[in-house]
């Protein structure tokens, strides 16, 4: 099913021709020697970018696609279905300033873990929530975090831990969308009810980050 976000076309046409999704083949992007990476799918990648950009120690975020079987897909292909990919965000971070465990904490507090193949107003497999560990250590920590969420709630948690194979950056107009198109972005986010649903699930922990960019300690 096409993204609910296409309703925004009544406010403007998304800019320009669709640009190539990058030249990344079968791996995450190169990072500075001491930095590390993490990959998360939490529905709308515009919103996931915004969430992680607030975290002290996060160097950069990239919107893209992962988890599927189509090489270098376009946004239209992914949201149209049949690629197997999810909208995802690749997070480059400084492990001296923020840990993978803390990134997991932020991830959970920015998703609805009970929504299968959708997040908020966006529906379809491409909007599923998932963690894509890049190594054995990340997988172990991701599984522990999933267990903790399952213990906390008396509901079925449908968020997945999936094998990582390749990350494909989305078209340029999707990168930092919330910064480049703040009015349209805020309209979309408000209309989707993302903030209200996160507060319903997580209470004061919703968002997972304090005003100064520190990861809030869970109760």
C-alpha positions as CSV (number, residue, x, y, z in Angstrom):
1,X,0.0,0.0,0.0
2,X,1.4,3.4,-0.9
3,X,2.5,5.6,2.0
4,X,0.0,7.8,3.7
5,X,2.6,10.5,3.2
6,X,1.5,10.9,-0.4
7,X,-1.3,13.0,1.1
8,X,1.3,15.7,1.4
9,X,1.2,16.1,-2.4
10,X,-1.8,18.3,-1.9
11,X,0.6,20.8,-0.2
12,X,3.5,20.5,-2.7
13,X,5.1,18.2,-5.2
14,X,8.2,16.5,-3.9
15,X,11.1,18.3,-5.4
16,X,12.7,17.4,-8.7
17,X,13.6,14.2,-10.4
18,X,14.3,11.1,-8.2
19,X,18.1,10.9,-7.7
20,X,20.1,7.8,-7.6
21,X,20.0,6.0,-4.2
22,X,23.8,5.9,-3.9
23,X,26.6,3.5,-4.9
24,X,26.6,1.4,-1.7
25,X,26.8,-2.3,-2.6
26,X,26.3,-4.9,0.1
27,X,27.7,-3.1,3.1
28,X,27.3,-0.1,5.3
29,X,29.0,3.1,4.4
30,X,32.6,3.8,5.4
31,X,33.0,5.7,8.7
32,X,35.8,7.4,10.6
33,X,38.2,4.9,12.2
34,X,36.8,5.1,15.8
35,X,33.1,5.5,14.9
36,X,30.6,2.7,14.7
37,X,27.3,2.1,12.9
38,X,23.8,0.8,13.7
39,X,20.8,0.2,11.5
40,X,17.2,0.6,12.7
41,X,13.8,0.5,10.9
42,X,11.1,2.4,12.7
43,X,8.5,3.4,10.1
44,X,9.0,6.8,8.5
45,X,12.7,7.3,8.2
46,X,12.3,11.1,8.3
47,X,11.1,10.7,11.9
48,X,13.7,8.1,12.9
49,X,16.4,10.5,11.6
50,X,15.1,13.3,13.7
51,X,15.0,11.1,16.8
52,X,18.6,9.9,16.5
53,X,20.0,13.3,15.4
54,X,19.1,14.6,18.9
55,X,21.4,12.1,20.6
56,X,24.7,13.3,21.9
57,X,27.4,11.1,20.3
58,X,25.5,10.5,17.1
59,X,27.7,11.8,14.2
60,X,25.3,11.4,11.3
61,X,22.1,9.7,10.1
62,X,21.2,8.4,6.7
63,X,17.7,7.5,5.5
64,X,17.6,4.4,3.3
65,X,16.3,0.9,2.8
66,X,17.4,-2.5,4.0
67,X,16.1,-6.0,4.7
68,X,14.9,-6.8,1.2
69,X,15.9,-8.5,-2.1
70,X,16.0,-5.7,-4.6
71,X,19.3,-4.0,-5.3
72,X,19.5,-0.2,-5.0
73,X,15.7,0.3,-4.9
74,X,13.9,3.6,-5.3
75,X,11.5,5.0,-2.8
76,X,8.6,4.3,-5.1
77,X,9.6,0.7,-5.4
78,X,9.9,0.2,-1.7
79,X,6.7,1.9,-0.7
80,X,4.9,0.1,-3.6
81,X,5.8,-3.2,-2.1
82,X,7.4,-6.4,-3.3
83,X,11.0,-5.4,-2.6
84,X,11.1,-6.8,0.9
85,X,12.9,-3.6,2.1
86,X,12.0,-1.5,5.1
87,X,12.5,2.2,5.4
88,X,15.5,2.4,7.7
89,X,18.2,4.7,9.2
90,X,21.9,4.1,9.3
91,X,23.3,5.8,12.4
92,X,27.0,6.6,12.7
93,X,28.0,7.2,16.3
94,X,30.9,7.7,18.6
95,X,31.0,4.7,21.1
96,X,33.0,6.9,23.5
97,X,30.0,9.2,23.8
98,X,27.0,6.9,23.3
99,X,26.7,3.1,23.5
100,X,24.8,0.7,21.3
101,X,22.6,-0.1,24.3
102,X,21.6,3.5,24.6
103,X,20.8,3.7,20.9
104,X,18.6,0.7,21.3
105,X,16.8,2.5,24.2
106,X,16.2,5.5,21.9
107,X,15.0,3.2,19.1
108,X,12.4,1.4,21.3
109,X,11.0,4.7,22.7
110,X,10.4,6.0,19.1
111,X,8.3,3.1,17.8
112,X,5.1,1.3,18.5
113,X,6.4,-2.2,19.2
114,X,2.9,-3.7,18.9
115,X,2.1,-2.5,15.4
116,X,2.7,-5.2,12.8
117,X,3.8,-4.1,9.3
118,X,3.0,-0.5,10.0
119,X,4.0,2.4,12.2
120,X,1.5,5.1,13.1
121,X,-0.3,6.2,9.9
122,X,2.0,4.5,7.5
123,X,1.0,0.9,6.6
124,X,2.7,-1.9,4.8
125,X,5.7,-4.2,5.2
126,X,8.1,-1.3,4.3
127,X,7.0,0.4,7.5
128,X,7.7,-2.5,9.8
129,X,9.9,-1.9,12.9
130,X,13.1,-3.9,13.1
131,X,16.6,-4.0,14.4
132,X,19.4,-5.0,11.9
133,X,22.5,-6.0,14.0
134,X,25.8,-5.6,12.1
135,X,27.8,-8.0,14.2
136,X,27.4,-10.7,16.9
137,X,27.7,-8.2,19.8
138,X,25.0,-6.0,18.4
139,X,22.7,-9.0,17.9
140,X,23.2,-10.1,21.5
141,X,22.4,-6.7,22.8
142,X,19.4,-6.3,20.5
143,X,18.0,-9.6,21.7
144,X,18.5,-8.5,25.3
145,X,16.6,-5.3,24.6
146,X,13.8,-7.2,22.9
147,X,13.5,-9.5,25.9
148,X,13.3,-6.5,28.2
149,X,10.5,-4.9,26.2
150,X,8.6,-8.2,26.2
151,X,8.9,-8.4,30.0
152,X,7.7,-4.9,30.4
153,X,4.4,-5.1,28.5
154,X,1.5,-7.5,28.6
155,X,1.1,-7.4,24.8
156,X,2.7,-9.2,21.9
157,X,5.8,-7.4,20.7
158,X,6.1,-7.7,16.9
159,X,9.3,-5.7,16.3
160,X,11.8,-8.0,14.6
161,X,15.5,-8.6,14.7
162,X,16.6,-9.3,11.2
163,X,19.7,-10.3,9.4
164,X,21.6,-7.4,7.8
165,X,22.9,-7.7,4.2
166,X,22.9,-4.3,2.6
167,X,21.9,-0.7,3.2
168,X,20.9,1.5,0.3
169,X,20.7,5.3,0.9
170,X,17.4,6.9,-0.2
171,X,17.2,9.7,-2.7
172,X,18.7,13.0,-1.7
173,X,15.4,14.7,-1.1
174,X,14.7,12.3,1.8
175,X,17.9,13.1,3.6
176,X,17.4,15.5,6.5
177,X,13.8,16.0,5.3
178,X,12.7,17.3,8.7
179,X,15.2,20.1,8.4
180,X,14.8,21.0,4.8
181,X,11.0,20.9,4.9
182,X,10.0,21.7,8.4
183,X,6.4,22.9,7.8
184,X,5.5,19.9,5.7
185,X,7.3,17.6,8.1
186,X,5.5,18.9,11.1
187,X,2.2,18.6,9.4
188,X,2.9,15.0,8.5
189,X,4.1,14.1,11.9
190,X,1.1,15.7,13.6
191,X,-1.4,14.2,11.3
192,X,0.2,10.8,11.9
193,X,-0.3,11.0,15.6
194,X,3.2,9.8,16.3
195,X,3.9,11.9,19.4
196,X,0.6,11.0,21.0
197,X,1.0,7.2,20.4
198,X,4.5,7.2,21.8
199,X,3.4,9.0,24.9
200,X,0.5,6.5,25.3
201,X,3.0,3.6,25.2
202,X,6.1,5.0,26.9
203,X,4.8,7.9,29.0
204,X,7.5,10.3,30.1
205,X,10.1,8.1,28.4
206,X,8.7,8.7,24.9
207,X,11.4,9.8,22.5
208,X,14.1,8.5,24.8
209,X,16.3,11.7,24.8
210,X,16.4,14.6,27.3
211,X,16.5,18.2,26.1
212,X,20.3,18.2,26.2
213,X,20.6,15.2,24.0
214,X,21.4,12.7,26.7
215,X,19.7,9.3,26.6
216,X,17.1,9.2,29.4
217,X,17.5,6.4,31.9
218,X,14.6,3.9,31.7
219,X,12.7,3.0,34.8
